């Protein structure tokens, strides 16, 4: 069985952005909001999904996640807003 991978960006309560991957976005966001998602988001709850995209494989999702994590905050906000830099 193949899993559908999702790359996502969360906006935390403090306005910061967190990027991750998952095969179940709803369950993952619930985990983040319960303090079980990641150490970074545990103290910045609640979080909300502000951007997501499907990936063809875990490898593709990891590559996309890494590329997003290298972006500046302004570039991430442009991605979220659908505008180009």
C-alpha positions in Angstrom: 0.0 0.0 0.0 1.3 3.4 -1.0 1.0 6.4 1.4 0.3 9.8 0.1 2.9 12.2 1.6 2.2 15.8 2.4 4.7 18.6 3.0 3.1 21.3 5.2 3.8 24.6 6.8 2.2 25.5 10.2 1.8 28.9 11.7 2.4 28.8 15.4 0.7 30.9 18.1 3.8 33.2 18.2 3.6 33.7 14.4 6.6 31.5 13.7 6.5 28.9 10.9 7.2 25.2 11.1 7.7 22.9 8.1 7.2 19.1 8.2 6.0 16.0 6.3 3.3 13.4 7.0 1.0 10.8 5.5 -1.9 12.0 7.6 -2.1 15.8 7.9 -5.1 15.9 10.2 -3.6 13.4 12.7 -0.3 15.2 12.6 -1.8 18.6 13.3 -3.8 17.1 16.2 -0.5 15.7 17.5 1.2 19.1 17.2 -1.7 20.7 19.0 -1.6 18.1 21.8 2.1 18.8 22.4 3.2 15.5 20.8 4.2 16.7 17.4 7.6 18.3 17.7 9.6 19.9 20.4 9.5 23.2 18.5 5.7 23.4 18.3 5.0 22.0 21.8 5.5 25.4 23.4 3.9 27.4 20.5 0.4 25.9 20.4 -2.0 26.0 18.9 -0.8 25.6 15.4 -2.7 25.9 12.1 -1.9 24.6 8.6 -1.2 27.5 6.3 0.2 25.7 3.3 0.5 22.1 2.1 1.3 20.2 -1.0 1.2 16.5 -1.9 4.5 14.6 -2.8 4.8 11.5 -4.8 7.0 9.7 -2.3 8.7 10.1 1.1 11.9 10.9 -0.6 10.3 13.7 -2.7 8.6 15.0 0.4 11.9 15.2 2.3 13.6 17.0 -0.6 10.7 19.5 -0.7 10.8 20.0 3.1 14.5 20.6 3.0 14.1 23.2 0.2 11.4 25.0 2.2 13.4 25.0 5.4 16.3 26.8 3.5 13.9 29.6 2.4 13.9 32.9 4.3 10.8 33.9 6.3 9.8 36.3 3.5 10.1 33.6 0.9 8.0 31.2 3.0 5.4 33.9 3.4 5.4 34.4 -0.4 4.9 30.7 -0.9 2.0 30.6 1.6 0.4 33.7 -0.1 0.9 32.2 -3.6 3.1 35.1 -4.7 6.6 34.9 -6.2 9.6 36.7 -5.0 
